[in-house]
Every structure is written in structure tokens, then in C-alpha cells.
Amino acid sequence: MEKFIALVLLFSVNVFANNGNDGLVTVKNFQLWSNTHNAPEIRVIISGDTYYNPSNCPNPDSYMVTTALTEKIQDRIYSTLLSAVLAEKPLILRIENNGCQNGRPAIMNVIIQ
């Protein structure tokens, strides 16, 4: 039986890593902010000041879940984000390539790593 030895070098970025032109961003060490007072707003705030901003949004100080999604999908995304916070897990966010939410890069969907 042959043995294979693999050497894997991992370079991590504390803030985020852009996974390429597919709009995916890996996020670690983030805060979750939610406003339920007037209009529902869900924001992901990362440590640092560099955000993946493919739509050149004017206020790239956080990511926001787009309100173009149905309320049910937004609720599901919020639940996923909250679960990731509690489990201290990194996320993969899909960022909108052609639009902003309140001047910030818009989140289209979320995956817990």
C-alpha cells in the first residue's frame, strides 16, 4: 500500500479572505448587529477596516443582509449568523456584485464553516 504525505500551508487573515471573483468572502472574528425597531436591518461587522466591496458601495464599514430577499430568507440568514456567533465559527458570505444595502456591501447568503 502506498503512503502519501501532503504538506498543507494555511495562511489565515484575521479580518476576511476574498475567495475570488465568485463573490464569496470568508469572515472570522465578527460582530452581529440587528435592528428590529423600524425596518429590519442585519449587519455583520468585522474587526478591521477592509471590506470586500465589489459594487463600490459608499459606506463599506460593514456588510448588510439585503432586503431584496424575502423576510423568511432574511430570518433564516439571521438565525445562521446568530448560530455562528454562539458557536464562534467562521462564515462564508456571498456578497452582491451589483448592488448595495444602505450604502454597504450586501449579503445574499451565508454558510457556517
TORKOL-4160 file (C-alpha; in steps of 0.2 Angstrom, whole numbers, padded with zeros to 4 digits, m for minus):
113
<pt num="1" X="0000" Y="0000" Z="0000"/>
<pt num="2" X="0007" Y="0017" Z="m0005"/>
<pt num="3" X="0008" Y="0031" Z="0008"/>
<pt num="4" X="0005" Y="0049" Z="0003"/>
<pt num="5" X="0012" Y="0063" Z="0013"/>
<pt num="6" X="0004" Y="0080" Z="0010"/>
<pt num="7" X="0010" Y="0097" Z="0016"/>
<pt num="8" X="m0003" Y="0110" Z="0018"/>
<pt num="9" X="0001" Y="0128" Z="0021"/>
<pt num="10" X="m0013" Y="0138" Z="0028"/>
<pt num="11" X="m0012" Y="0157" Z="0028"/>
<pt num="12" X="m0026" Y="0165" Z="0038"/>
<pt num="13" X="m0032" Y="0183" Z="0038"/>
<pt num="14" X="m0040" Y="0189" Z="0054"/>
<pt num="15" X="m0052" Y="0200" Z="0045"/>
<pt num="16" X="m0058" Y="0192" Z="0029"/>
<pt num="17" X="m0052" Y="0182" Z="0014"/>
<pt num="18" X="m0059" Y="0186" Z="m0003"/>
<pt num="19" X="m0062" Y="0169" Z="m0011"/>
<pt num="20" X="m0060" Y="0176" Z="m0029"/>
<pt num="21" X="m0072" Y="0183" Z="m0041"/>
<pt num="22" X="m0087" Y="0172" Z="m0036"/>
<pt num="23" X="m0092" Y="0185" Z="m0023"/>
<pt num="24" X="m0088" Y="0173" Z="m0008"/>
<pt num="25" X="m0079" Y="0180" Z="0007"/>
<pt num="26" X="m0073" Y="0171" Z="0022"/>
<pt num="27" X="m0076" Y="0181" Z="0038"/>
<pt num="28" X="m0069" Y="0177" Z="0056"/>
<pt num="29" X="m0070" Y="0187" Z="0072"/>
<pt num="30" X="m0086" Y="0197" Z="0068"/>
<pt num="31" X="m0100" Y="0205" Z="0077"/>
<pt num="32" X="m0118" Y="0203" Z="0073"/>
<pt num="33" X="m0129" Y="0219" Z="0074"/>
<pt num="34" X="m0148" Y="0219" Z="0071"/>
<pt num="35" X="m0161" Y="0232" Z="0072"/>
<pt num="36" X="m0179" Y="0227" Z="0074"/>
<pt num="37" X="m0186" Y="0244" Z="0079"/>
<pt num="38" X="m0192" Y="0252" Z="0062"/>
<pt num="39" X="m0185" Y="0242" Z="0047"/>
<pt num="40" X="m0176" Y="0226" Z="0050"/>
<pt num="41" X="m0158" Y="0228" Z="0047"/>
<pt num="42" X="m0145" Y="0214" Z="0049"/>
<pt num="43" X="m0126" Y="0219" Z="0049"/>
<pt num="44" X="m0110" Y="0209" Z="0050"/>
<pt num="45" X="m0096" Y="0220" Z="0057"/>
<pt num="46" X="m0078" Y="0213" Z="0056"/>
<pt num="47" X="m0063" Y="0218" Z="0065"/>
<pt num="48" X="m0053" Y="0230" Z="0054"/>
<pt num="49" X="m0057" Y="0242" Z="0041"/>
<pt num="50" X="m0055" Y="0232" Z="0025"/>
<pt num="51" X="m0071" Y="0225" Z="0017"/>
<pt num="52" X="m0074" Y="0216" Z="0000"/>
<pt num="53" X="m0083" Y="0229" Z="m0009"/>
<pt num="54" X="m0086" Y="0223" Z="m0027"/>
<pt num="55" X="m0101" Y="0236" Z="m0030"/>
<pt num="56" X="m0090" Y="0251" Z="m0024"/>
<pt num="57" X="m0103" Y="0254" Z="m0010"/>
<pt num="58" X="m0100" Y="0272" Z="m0002"/>
<pt num="59" X="m0101" Y="0265" Z="0016"/>
<pt num="60" X="m0091" Y="0249" Z="0017"/>
<pt num="61" X="m0090" Y="0249" Z="0036"/>
<pt num="62" X="m0099" Y="0233" Z="0037"/>
<pt num="63" X="m0109" Y="0220" Z="0027"/>
<pt num="64" X="m0128" Y="0221" Z="0027"/>
<pt num="65" X="m0141" Y="0207" Z="0023"/>
<pt num="66" X="m0150" Y="0213" Z="0008"/>
<pt num="67" X="m0169" Y="0217" Z="0010"/>
<pt num="68" X="m0171" Y="0212" Z="m0008"/>
<pt num="69" X="m0173" Y="0194" Z="m0001"/>
<pt num="70" X="m0189" Y="0188" Z="0007"/>
<pt num="71" X="m0192" Y="0191" Z="0025"/>
<pt num="72" X="m0192" Y="0172" Z="0028"/>
<pt num="73" X="m0174" Y="0171" Z="0020"/>
<pt num="74" X="m0168" Y="0186" Z="0030"/>
<pt num="75" X="m0174" Y="0177" Z="0046"/>
<pt num="76" X="m0165" Y="0161" Z="0040"/>
<pt num="77" X="m0149" Y="0171" Z="0037"/>
<pt num="78" X="m0151" Y="0180" Z="0054"/>
<pt num="79" X="m0153" Y="0163" Z="0063"/>
<pt num="80" X="m0137" Y="0156" Z="0054"/>
<pt num="81" X="m0127" Y="0172" Z="0058"/>
<pt num="82" X="m0133" Y="0170" Z="0077"/>
<pt num="83" X="m0128" Y="0152" Z="0077"/>
<pt num="84" X="m0111" Y="0156" Z="0070"/>
<pt num="85" X="m0108" Y="0169" Z="0084"/>
<pt num="86" X="m0113" Y="0157" Z="0098"/>
<pt num="87" X="m0103" Y="0143" Z="0091"/>
<pt num="88" X="m0088" Y="0155" Z="0087"/>
<pt num="89" X="m0087" Y="0148" Z="0069"/>
<pt num="90" X="m0081" Y="0157" Z="0054"/>
<pt num="91" X="m0093" Y="0161" Z="0040"/>
<pt num="92" X="m0093" Y="0162" Z="0021"/>
<pt num="93" X="m0104" Y="0176" Z="0014"/>
<pt num="94" X="m0109" Y="0179" Z="m0003"/>
<pt num="95" X="m0108" Y="0197" Z="m0007"/>
<pt num="96" X="m0119" Y="0205" Z="m0021"/>
<pt num="97" X="m0108" Y="0210" Z="m0036"/>
<pt num="98" X="m0121" Y="0223" Z="m0042"/>
<pt num="99" X="m0129" Y="0232" Z="m0028"/>
<pt num="100" X="m0128" Y="0239" Z="m0010"/>
<pt num="101" X="m0139" Y="0239" Z="0005"/>
<pt num="102" X="m0140" Y="0256" Z="0014"/>
<pt num="103" X="m0123" Y="0260" Z="0005"/>
<pt num="104" X="m0114" Y="0244" Z="0012"/>
<pt num="105" X="m0109" Y="0228" Z="0003"/>
<pt num="106" X="m0125" Y="0217" Z="0003"/>
<pt num="107" X="m0125" Y="0199" Z="0009"/>
<pt num="108" X="m0135" Y="0187" Z="m0002"/>
<pt num="109" X="m0132" Y="0171" Z="0008"/>
<pt num="110" X="m0122" Y="0164" Z="0022"/>
<pt num="111" X="m0113" Y="0147" Z="0026"/>
<pt num="112" X="m0106" Y="0142" Z="0043"/>
<pt num="113" X="m0089" Y="0134" Z="0041"/>
